[in-house]
Amino acid sequence: MTETSELPRVWYLVRDFDRGRDFYKRLLGFDETFVDWDDKWSKLERGRMRIALAEGEPTMGGGVAAVDVDDIKSAAQRLRDEGVEVGTVLEFAGQMRLVDVFDPDGNRVQLTEDIE
């Protein structure tokens, strides 16, 4: 199995393909590695997380991408300043912090910070 095939994958459906791509690239720091303009879907990567976006009606029952960040509190504040819906930063047993972030279509992404 190659390293690329071991990357986690999550599919998100977004109503506006360009707006969704902008959110994940500009605000969450994903790199776009492929775009299919005819079928309106793309692959994006950030660290070990790989996601795909496709134009369509979002479903809230899908998977959730976990994105590692160095400073979760500053990342959450930066996103709030951009008008992004951001939940409350939670800390678990001094091991990690996480916060839910929602894209423009309500898809949930979790930012995580290892604090060991």
Backbone as CSV, one residue per row, in Angstrom:
resi,resn,N_x,N_y,N_z,CA_x,CA_y,CA_z,C_x,C_y,C_z
1,MET,0.852,-1.173,0.000,0.000,0.000,0.000,0.898,1.236,0.000
2,THR,0.629,2.176,-0.874,1.435,3.392,-0.947,0.978,4.389,0.100
3,GLU,1.846,5.347,0.383,1.511,6.372,1.378,0.256,7.129,0.978
4,THR,0.101,7.456,-0.302,-1.059,8.210,-0.762,-2.355,7.455,-0.490
5,SER,-2.366,6.136,-0.677,-3.604,5.385,-0.473,-3.956,5.266,1.006
6,GLU,-3.018,5.547,1.905,-3.285,5.460,3.329,-3.891,6.740,3.889
7,LEU,-3.931,7.805,3.106,-4.478,9.061,3.592,-5.968,8.938,3.839
8,PRO,-6.460,9.510,4.947,-7.905,9.492,5.186,-8.652,10.236,4.080
9,ARG,-9.870,9.817,3.788,-10.679,10.467,2.766,-12.057,10.776,3.308
10,VAL,-12.530,11.972,2.988,-13.884,12.384,3.329,-14.435,13.115,2.110
11,TRP,-15.666,12.810,1.749,-16.351,13.509,0.662,-17.316,14.521,1.260
12,TYR,-17.284,15.740,0.712,-18.244,16.769,1.089,-18.977,17.226,-0.158
13,LEU,-20.297,17.345,-0.052,-21.094,17.931,-1.124,-21.327,19.395,-0.787
14,VAL,-21.139,20.255,-1.787,-21.316,21.699,-1.609,-22.241,22.216,-2.706
15,ARG,-23.077,23.179,-2.356,-24.025,23.724,-3.334,-23.330,24.570,-4.395
16,ASP,-22.324,25.325,-3.991,-21.588,26.208,-4.901,-20.142,25.715,-4.943
17,PHE,-19.777,25.073,-6.038,-18.470,24.432,-6.173,-17.319,25.420,-5.953
18,ASP,-17.382,26.589,-6.578,-16.296,27.560,-6.447,-16.193,28.103,-5.024
19,ARG,-17.329,28.383,-4.392,-17.316,28.878,-3.010,-16.753,27.812,-2.075
20,GLY,-17.139,26.557,-2.285,-16.622,25.462,-1.462,-15.123,25.296,-1.613
21,ARG,-14.638,25.318,-2.843,-13.201,25.208,-3.094,-12.450,26.344,-2.416
22,ASP,-12.984,27.558,-2.511,-12.349,28.712,-1.888,-12.267,28.537,-0.376
23,PHE,-13.340,28.085,0.252,-13.363,27.885,1.702,-12.252,26.932,2.134
24,TYR,-12.173,25.772,1.506,-11.202,24.762,1.923,-9.768,25.167,1.585
25,LYS,-9.567,25.844,0.477,-8.207,26.262,0.104,-7.764,27.505,0.875
26,ARG,-8.536,28.558,0.833,-8.118,29.835,1.410,-8.230,29.853,2.927
27,LEU,-9.338,29.342,3.465,-9.560,29.447,4.904,-9.004,28.273,5.710
28,LEU,-9.000,27.075,5.136,-8.502,25.923,5.882,-7.130,25.450,5.416
29,GLY,-6.589,26.050,4.358,-5.220,25.755,3.945,-5.015,24.460,3.186
30,PHE,-6.063,23.924,2.559,-5.902,22.729,1.738,-5.272,23.087,0.399
31,ASP,-4.498,22.155,-0.155,-3.954,22.281,-1.507,-4.817,21.451,-2.442
32,GLU,-5.229,22.051,-3.538,-6.045,21.335,-4.514,-5.112,20.546,-5.424
33,THR,-5.349,19.236,-5.529,-4.478,18.375,-6.321,-5.130,17.894,-7.615
34,PHE,-6.436,18.087,-7.750,-7.139,17.659,-8.965,-8.481,18.370,-9.036
35,VAL,-8.880,18.755,-10.257,-10.214,19.326,-10.476,-10.796,18.718,-11.736
36,ASP,-12.024,18.259,-11.667,-12.778,17.815,-12.834,-13.862,18.859,-13.064
37,TRP,-13.612,19.758,-14.013,-14.532,20.873,-14.255,-15.851,20.405,-14.868
38,ASP,-15.829,19.323,-15.632,-17.056,18.826,-16.263,-18.032,18.269,-15.227
39,ASP,-17.525,17.434,-14.322,-18.386,16.818,-13.306,-18.397,17.585,-11.988
40,LYS,-17.632,18.671,-11.910,-17.576,19.558,-10.741,-17.229,18.805,-9.454
41,TRP,-16.011,18.265,-9.421,-15.490,17.705,-8.184,-13.987,17.921,-8.161
42,SER,-13.418,17.927,-6.942,-11.985,18.150,-6.805,-11.432,17.368,-5.621
43,LYS,-10.112,17.159,-5.651,-9.393,16.529,-4.549,-8.559,17.606,-3.879
44,LEU,-8.534,17.589,-2.537,-7.751,18.545,-1.768,-7.020,17.812,-0.655
45,GLU,-5.816,18.305,-0.303,-5.019,17.687,0.755,-4.471,18.746,1.690
46,ARG,-4.391,18.368,2.946,-3.692,19.184,3.944,-3.083,18.222,4.945
47,GLY,-1.767,18.197,5.004,-1.099,17.225,5.865,-1.504,15.821,5.460
48,ARG,-1.934,15.034,6.448,-2.345,13.656,6.158,-3.813,13.532,5.747
49,MET,-4.558,14.628,5.791,-5.983,14.567,5.467,-6.209,14.853,3.993
50,ARG,-6.968,13.990,3.356,-7.349,14.183,1.960,-8.867,14.174,1.890
51,ILE,-9.435,15.192,1.234,-10.880,15.270,1.075,-11.208,15.435,-0.401
52,ALA,-12.463,15.260,-0.718,-12.959,15.540,-2.057,-14.215,16.385,-1.909
53,LEU,-14.359,17.336,-2.810,-15.558,18.175,-2.868,-16.277,17.874,-4.159
54,ALA,-17.586,17.836,-4.101,-18.390,17.673,-5.302,-19.601,18.590,-5.186
55,GLU,-20.017,19.125,-6.322,-21.198,19.976,-6.308,-22.434,19.107,-6.157
56,GLY,-23.286,19.473,-5.219,-24.508,18.724,-4.969,-25.158,19.214,-3.691
57,GLU,-26.218,18.541,-3.311,-26.939,18.903,-2.090,-26.249,18.253,-0.892
58,PRO,-25.755,19.050,0.075,-25.045,18.493,1.226,-25.909,17.533,2.034
59,THR,-25.250,16.527,2.596,-25.891,15.590,3.513,-25.113,15.656,4.820
60,MET,-25.818,15.773,5.919,-25.146,15.968,7.197,-24.729,14.662,7.859
61,GLY,-25.003,13.533,7.256,-24.683,12.260,7.885,-23.355,11.665,7.467
62,GLY,-22.530,12.396,6.722,-21.281,11.851,6.221,-20.147,11.920,7.222
63,GLY,-18.955,11.612,6.732,-17.761,11.643,7.557,-17.342,13.062,7.906
64,VAL,-16.374,13.157,8.794,-15.865,14.448,9.248,-14.352,14.444,9.097
65,ALA,-13.821,15.433,8.387,-12.376,15.562,8.238,-11.792,16.128,9.523
66,ALA,-10.649,15.593,9.947,-9.904,16.114,11.098,-8.635,16.756,10.549
67,VAL,-8.461,18.036,10.861,-7.346,18.806,10.329,-6.464,19.252,11.488
68,ASP,-5.200,18.842,11.465,-4.250,19.224,12.506,-3.831,20.677,12.333
69,VAL,-3.801,21.413,13.441,-3.311,22.789,13.458,-2.336,22.943,14.620
70,ASP,-1.453,23.930,14.527,-0.466,24.163,15.581,-1.049,24.904,16.779
71,ASP,-1.964,25.850,16.526,-2.547,26.664,17.591,-4.047,26.782,17.321
72,ILE,-4.812,25.935,17.951,-6.241,25.843,17.657,-6.999,27.110,18.036
73,LYS,-6.595,27.755,19.120,-7.308,28.958,19.554,-7.133,30.093,18.553
74,SER,-5.933,30.280,18.040,-5.735,31.346,17.046,-6.378,30.978,15.712
75,ALA,-6.356,29.690,15.340,-7.013,29.258,14.103,-8.519,29.491,14.199
76,ALA,-9.103,29.153,15.349,-10.537,29.354,15.540,-10.894,30.836,15.474
77,GLN,-10.089,31.680,16.097,-10.371,33.116,16.084,-10.235,33.693,14.679
78,ARG,-9.212,33.255,13.947,-9.024,33.734,12.566,-10.243,33.376,11.716
79,LEU,-10.759,32.163,11.874,-11.935,31.745,11.114,-13.174,32.522,11.540
80,ARG,-13.337,32.759,12.837,-14.466,33.576,13.312,-14.399,34.966,12.696
81,ASP,-13.189,35.540,12.643,-13.006,36.870,12.054,-13.379,36.890,10.572
82,GLU,-13.303,35.736,9.909,-13.689,35.602,8.500,-15.179,35.317,8.341
83,GLY,-15.906,35.246,9.464,-17.338,34.995,9.418,-17.720,33.526,9.363
84,VAL,-16.769,32.641,9.646,-17.023,31.201,9.622,-17.680,30.787,10.936
85,GLU,-18.639,29.858,10.857,-19.258,29.306,12.058,-18.267,28.359,12.727
86,VAL,-17.892,28.690,13.959,-16.898,27.930,14.708,-17.484,27.607,16.078
87,GLY,-17.338,26.366,16.507,-17.838,25.955,17.811,-16.904,26.369,18.936
88,THR,-17.065,25.732,20.077,-16.259,25.991,21.257,-15.046,25.065,21.262
89,VAL,-13.879,25.612,21.566,-12.670,24.800,21.681,-12.791,23.927,22.925
90,LEU,-12.631,22.627,22.739,-12.692,21.664,23.843,-11.307,21.073,24.085
91,GLU,-10.991,20.827,25.353,-9.708,20.200,25.691,-9.994,18.876,26.373
92,PHE,-9.267,17.838,25.968,-9.471,16.500,26.498,-8.244,16.030,27.259
93,ALA,-8.382,15.961,28.593,-7.387,15.383,29.501,-5.974,15.900,29.254
94,GLY,-5.842,17.147,28.861,-4.519,17.701,28.620,-3.769,17.059,27.475
95,GLN,-4.468,16.294,26.660,-3.849,15.579,25.542,-4.061,16.283,24.199
96,MET,-5.289,16.752,23.991,-5.605,17.380,22.712,-6.729,18.380,22.869
97,ARG,-6.792,19.285,21.893,-7.898,20.232,21.792,-8.555,20.005,20.443
98,LEU,-9.855,20.271,20.388,-10.547,20.214,19.105,-11.661,21.238,19.073
99,VAL,-12.022,21.600,17.850,-13.126,22.538,17.656,-13.799,22.190,16.332
100,ASP,-15.124,22.288,16.316,-15.886,22.077,15.085,-15.958,23.380,14.306
101,VAL,-15.762,23.266,13.004,-15.852,24.378,12.068,-16.827,23.937,10.980
102,PHE,-17.649,24.868,10.498,-18.660,24.512,9.502,-18.443,25.310,8.225
103,ASP,-18.423,24.591,7.102,-18.265,25.279,5.819,-19.565,26.007,5.464
104,PRO,-19.607,26.775,4.389,-20.816,27.555,4.055,-22.084,26.713,3.872
105,ASP,-21.931,25.400,3.635,-23.088,24.527,3.457,-23.416,23.709,4.698
106,GLY,-22.719,23.971,5.809,-22.997,23.271,7.059,-22.227,21.984,7.256
107,ASN,-21.327,21.631,6.324,-20.490,20.448,6.507,-19.524,20.700,7.659
108,ARG,-19.371,19.716,8.529,-18.533,19.861,9.725,-17.117,19.357,9.479
109,VAL,-16.145,20.152,9.903,-14.726,19.815,9.891,-14.231,20.010,11.312
110,GLN,-13.374,19.126,11.806,-12.809,19.297,13.140,-11.348,19.702,13.029
111,LEU,-11.018,20.834,13.668,-9.616,21.218,13.813,-9.123,20.545,15.084
112,THR,-7.914,19.996,15.053,-7.349,19.313,16.210,-5.952,19.834,16.508
113,GLU,-5.605,19.871,17.786,-4.265,20.269,18.220,-3.796,19.291,19.281
114,ASP,-2.658,18.681,19.036,-2.038,17.782,20.011,-1.287,18.653,21.017
115,ILE,-1.607,18.525,22.314,-0.972,19.384,23.316,-0.167,18.597,24.341
116,GLU,0.214,17.383,24.040,1.004,16.560,24.971,2.342,17.195,25.218
